[in-house]
Amino acid sequence: MSKNIFIIAALSFLVGCASTGSPPADPLEGLNRATFKFNDAVDKAVLIPVAKGYQAVTPEFVRKGVTNAFSNVGDASSSVNNLLQGKPTQAASDLGRLLINSTLGILGLFDVATPMGLNRNNEDFGQTLGKWGVGSGPYLVLPLMGPSTMRDAVGRVPDSYIGYSRQIGHVPTRNQTLGLDIINIRAELLKTTQTLDEASLDKYQFLRDAYLQRRLSQVYDGTVPQAARDGLLDNLEAPIEADKGAIKTETRSIPTTSNAPPSPTAPIVKSADKK
């Protein structure tokens, strides 16, 4: 915990030293772009080849079972966060999903809860903090983890205590489980990455804006007040003196729903559950 506090304090210091030429939502743009470039290089050199190999040798129904199993673990965190947000009905639904899929679904390999009307809600502690009025803070690109914000980075800590990483004491098994989780999700995102590479002129900016708008939508459960929407869009615009007027047009064209494309490094972006 002390290590996490130190990291947060260091990031706060960097925010204070940030360049004024960046959008208000991304005061660390220079550092973030460098980290994004590093993550993208690792993704192309390691994750994509491994994910393609995994996809080639693993039948689709097996990959689906792996996805279901990890999502099943995420329902535990979602249930707790729904309760913390004052949404007992959704909390009960996620808990019901966990119990049904862990038993009838054979440890979550099969999603039998969704056909029964128990839909996944996907809540995390970052959303819980946002629900109770904590601002997102500056945008951050975390090394090997991808898009985040100061608030979401802090939210990873309590979520990690509910996820499988804290429940598996045998280190090799825990590492292998984490590796499988990352590779499986990365394989699911291969088509999305190809589309993003072909469509985006500035992939960093597109992912940043899409991530922030998606998270805003998740905090408000898909119904974002116009004031909050406009506030985020204004904060994504660079100062006039930076001569980045093109950002305004491209930013406002990005969807604000929760269906915005995920990051190529999304397998590590998640905390305890897969978004």
C-alpha positions as CSV (number, residue, x, y, z in Angstrom):
1,M,0.0,0.0,0.0
2,S,2.8,2.4,0.9
3,K,4.3,1.8,-2.6
4,N,1.0,2.8,-4.2
5,I,0.8,5.9,-2.1
6,F,4.4,6.9,-3.2
7,I,3.5,6.4,-6.9
8,I,0.3,8.5,-6.5
9,A,2.3,11.3,-4.8
10,A,4.9,11.2,-7.6
11,L,2.3,11.4,-10.2
12,S,0.7,14.4,-8.4
13,F,4.1,16.1,-8.5
14,L,4.4,15.5,-12.2
15,V,1.0,17.0,-12.8
16,G,2.1,20.1,-11.1
17,C,5.1,20.3,-13.4
18,A,3.2,19.6,-16.6
19,S,3.2,21.7,-19.7
20,T,0.4,24.2,-20.2
21,G,0.3,23.3,-23.9
22,S,-1.6,20.1,-23.3
23,P,-5.4,19.7,-22.9
24,P,-6.5,20.2,-19.3
25,A,-7.6,16.5,-19.1
26,D,-4.1,15.4,-20.2
27,P,-1.5,17.6,-18.5
28,L,1.1,14.8,-18.7
29,E,0.7,14.4,-22.4
30,G,4.4,14.4,-23.2
31,L,5.1,11.6,-20.6
32,N,1.9,9.8,-21.6
33,R,2.8,9.7,-25.2
34,A,6.2,8.3,-24.4
35,T,4.7,5.6,-22.3
36,F,2.1,4.9,-24.9
37,K,4.9,4.5,-27.5
38,F,6.7,2.0,-25.2
39,N,3.4,0.1,-24.6
40,D,2.7,0.0,-28.3
41,A,6.1,-1.4,-29.1
42,V,5.8,-4.1,-26.5
43,D,2.3,-4.9,-27.8
44,K,3.5,-5.3,-31.4
45,A,6.7,-7.2,-30.4
46,V,5.2,-9.6,-27.8
47,L,1.5,-9.5,-27.1
48,I,0.2,-9.5,-30.7
49,P,2.4,-12.5,-31.9
50,V,1.6,-14.5,-28.8
51,A,-2.2,-13.7,-29.1
52,K,-2.2,-14.7,-32.7
53,G,-0.5,-18.0,-31.9
54,Y,-3.0,-18.6,-29.0
55,Q,-5.9,-17.9,-31.3
56,A,-4.5,-20.2,-34.0
57,V,-4.1,-23.3,-31.7
58,T,-7.0,-22.8,-29.3
59,P,-10.6,-23.6,-30.4
60,E,-13.1,-20.8,-30.2
61,F,-15.2,-22.6,-27.6
62,V,-12.2,-23.0,-25.4
63,R,-11.4,-19.3,-25.6
64,K,-15.0,-18.5,-24.8
65,G,-14.8,-20.7,-21.7
66,V,-11.7,-19.0,-20.6
67,T,-13.3,-15.6,-21.1
68,N,-16.4,-16.7,-19.2
69,A,-14.3,-18.0,-16.3
70,F,-12.4,-14.7,-15.8
71,S,-15.5,-12.6,-16.2
72,N,-17.1,-14.8,-13.6
73,V,-14.4,-13.8,-11.1
74,G,-15.0,-10.1,-12.1
75,D,-18.7,-10.4,-11.0
76,A,-17.5,-10.6,-7.4
77,S,-15.9,-7.2,-7.7
78,S,-18.8,-5.8,-9.6
79,S,-21.3,-7.0,-6.9
80,V,-19.3,-5.3,-4.1
81,N,-18.9,-2.0,-6.1
82,N,-22.6,-2.0,-6.9
83,L,-23.3,-2.3,-3.2
84,L,-20.9,0.6,-2.4
85,Q,-22.7,2.7,-5.1
86,G,-26.0,2.2,-3.4
87,K,-27.4,-0.2,-6.1
88,P,-28.5,-3.3,-4.2
89,T,-30.5,-4.7,-7.1
90,Q,-27.5,-4.8,-9.4
91,A,-25.3,-6.0,-6.6
92,A,-27.7,-8.9,-6.0
93,S,-27.8,-9.6,-9.7
94,D,-24.0,-9.9,-10.0
95,L,-23.8,-12.0,-6.8
96,G,-26.5,-14.3,-8.4
97,R,-24.4,-14.5,-11.5
98,L,-21.4,-15.5,-9.5
99,L,-23.2,-18.2,-7.6
100,I,-25.1,-19.7,-10.6
101,N,-22.1,-19.6,-13.1
102,S,-19.7,-21.0,-10.4
103,T,-22.0,-24.0,-9.9
104,L,-24.3,-24.7,-12.9
105,G,-21.8,-23.1,-15.2
106,I,-18.9,-25.3,-13.9
107,L,-16.6,-22.7,-12.3
108,G,-17.8,-20.0,-14.7
109,L,-16.8,-21.8,-17.9
110,F,-20.3,-21.5,-19.1
111,D,-22.4,-18.3,-18.8
112,V,-25.8,-19.8,-17.8
113,A,-26.9,-16.7,-15.8
114,T,-27.3,-14.3,-18.8
115,P,-30.0,-16.5,-20.5
116,M,-31.7,-16.5,-17.1
117,G,-32.0,-12.7,-17.2
118,L,-29.0,-11.8,-14.9
119,N,-26.9,-9.5,-17.0
120,R,-23.4,-8.5,-16.1
121,N,-23.1,-4.9,-14.8
122,N,-19.3,-4.4,-14.8
123,E,-18.5,-2.0,-12.0
124,D,-15.2,-1.2,-10.4
125,F,-13.9,0.9,-7.6
126,G,-12.9,3.7,-10.0
127,Q,-16.5,4.0,-11.0
128,T,-17.5,3.8,-7.3
129,L,-15.3,6.8,-6.5
130,G,-16.7,8.7,-9.5
131,K,-20.3,7.9,-8.4
132,W,-19.5,9.6,-5.0
133,G,-18.2,12.7,-6.7
134,V,-14.4,12.0,-6.9
135,G,-13.1,13.6,-10.1
136,S,-11.2,11.5,-12.6
137,G,-8.0,13.6,-12.2
138,P,-5.4,13.7,-15.0
139,Y,-5.3,11.1,-17.7
140,L,-2.5,8.6,-17.3
141,V,-0.9,6.0,-19.5
142,L,0.5,3.3,-17.2
143,P,3.5,1.3,-18.3
144,L,2.3,-2.1,-19.6
145,M,-1.2,-1.4,-18.4
146,G,-2.5,1.3,-20.7
147,P,-5.1,4.1,-20.4
148,S,-6.1,5.2,-16.9
149,T,-6.7,8.3,-14.8
150,M,-5.5,9.2,-11.3
151,R,-8.8,8.1,-9.9
152,D,-8.9,4.8,-11.8
153,A,-5.3,4.0,-10.8
154,V,-6.2,4.4,-7.2
155,G,-9.2,2.2,-7.7
156,R,-7.1,-0.7,-8.9
157,V,-5.8,-1.2,-5.3
158,P,-9.1,-2.2,-3.5
159,D,-10.3,-4.1,-6.6
160,S,-7.2,-6.2,-6.6
161,Y,-8.1,-7.6,-3.2
162,I,-11.2,-9.1,-4.7
163,G,-9.6,-10.4,-7.9
164,Y,-8.0,-13.8,-8.4
165,S,-4.5,-12.4,-8.1
166,R,-4.9,-12.0,-4.3
167,Q,-6.6,-15.4,-3.9
168,I,-4.0,-17.6,-5.5
169,G,-1.1,-18.1,-3.1
170,H,1.1,-20.2,-5.4
171,V,3.1,-17.7,-7.3
172,P,3.8,-19.7,-10.5
173,T,0.1,-20.6,-10.8
174,R,-0.9,-17.0,-10.2
175,N,1.5,-15.8,-12.9
176,Q,0.4,-18.4,-15.3
177,T,-3.3,-17.4,-14.7
178,L,-2.5,-13.8,-15.2
179,G,-0.6,-14.6,-18.4
180,L,-3.6,-16.6,-19.8
181,D,-5.9,-13.8,-18.9
182,I,-3.8,-11.2,-20.7
183,I,-3.3,-13.4,-23.8
184,N,-6.9,-14.4,-24.1
185,I,-8.2,-10.8,-23.9
186,R,-5.5,-9.6,-26.3
187,A,-6.6,-12.3,-28.8
188,E,-10.2,-10.9,-28.5
189,L,-9.0,-7.5,-29.4
190,L,-7.0,-8.3,-32.6
191,K,-9.7,-7.2,-35.0
192,T,-10.3,-4.0,-33.0
193,T,-6.6,-3.1,-33.1
194,Q,-6.5,-3.6,-36.9
195,T,-9.5,-1.3,-37.4
196,L,-8.0,1.3,-35.0
197,D,-4.7,1.3,-36.8
198,E,-6.4,1.8,-40.2
199,A,-8.9,4.5,-39.1
200,S,-7.1,6.7,-36.6
201,L,-4.7,9.5,-37.6
202,D,-3.5,9.9,-34.0
203,K,-4.1,6.6,-32.2
204,Y,-2.9,8.1,-28.9
205,Q,-5.4,10.9,-29.0
206,F,-8.2,8.7,-30.2
207,L,-7.7,6.1,-27.4
208,R,-7.3,8.8,-24.8
209,D,-10.6,10.6,-25.7
210,A,-12.5,7.3,-26.2
211,Y,-11.3,6.0,-22.8
212,L,-12.2,9.2,-20.9
213,Q,-15.6,9.4,-22.5
214,R,-16.3,5.7,-22.0
215,R,-15.4,6.0,-18.3
216,L,-17.6,9.0,-17.9
217,S,-20.5,7.0,-19.5
218,Q,-19.8,4.1,-17.1
219,V,-19.8,6.3,-14.0
220,Y,-23.3,7.7,-15.0
221,D,-24.5,4.2,-16.1
222,G,-24.9,5.4,-19.7
223,T,-26.9,8.5,-19.0
224,V,-24.4,11.3,-18.9
225,P,-25.6,14.8,-18.0
226,Q,-25.0,17.3,-20.8
227,A,-23.0,19.5,-18.4
228,A,-20.6,16.7,-17.6
229,R,-20.3,15.7,-21.3
230,D,-19.5,19.3,-22.3
231,G,-17.1,19.7,-19.5
232,L,-15.1,16.7,-20.6
233,L,-15.1,17.7,-24.2
234,D,-13.9,21.2,-23.2
235,N,-11.1,19.6,-21.1
236,L,-10.0,17.6,-24.1
237,E,-9.3,20.7,-26.2
238,A,-5.8,22.1,-26.2
239,P,-5.3,25.7,-25.3
240,I,-5.6,28.1,-28.3
241,E,-2.0,29.1,-28.0
242,A,-0.9,25.5,-28.6
243,D,-2.4,25.8,-32.1
244,K,-4.1,22.4,-31.9
245,G,-7.5,23.4,-33.3
246,A,-7.9,20.1,-35.1
247,I,-8.2,18.3,-31.8
248,K,-11.5,20.0,-31.1
249,T,-13.2,18.6,-34.2
250,E,-11.8,15.1,-33.9
251,T,-12.5,14.9,-30.2
252,R,-16.2,15.9,-30.5
253,S,-16.7,13.2,-33.2
254,I,-15.8,10.4,-30.8
255,P,-18.7,8.3,-29.4
256,T,-19.5,8.9,-25.8
257,T,-21.2,5.6,-25.2
258,S,-19.6,2.7,-23.2
259,N,-19.0,0.9,-26.6
260,A,-16.0,3.0,-27.4
261,P,-13.1,0.8,-28.7
262,P,-10.8,-0.5,-25.9
263,S,-7.0,0.0,-25.9
264,P,-4.7,-2.5,-27.6
265,T,-3.2,-3.0,-24.1
266,A,-6.6,-3.5,-22.6
267,P,-5.7,-7.0,-21.2
268,I,-3.7,-5.2,-18.6
269,V,-5.9,-2.2,-18.3
270,K,-8.5,-4.0,-16.3
271,S,-8.1,-4.5,-12.6
272,A,-10.0,-7.4,-11.1
273,D,-12.6,-7.9,-13.8
274,K,-12.5,-7.6,-17.5
275,K,-14.2,-4.5,-19.0
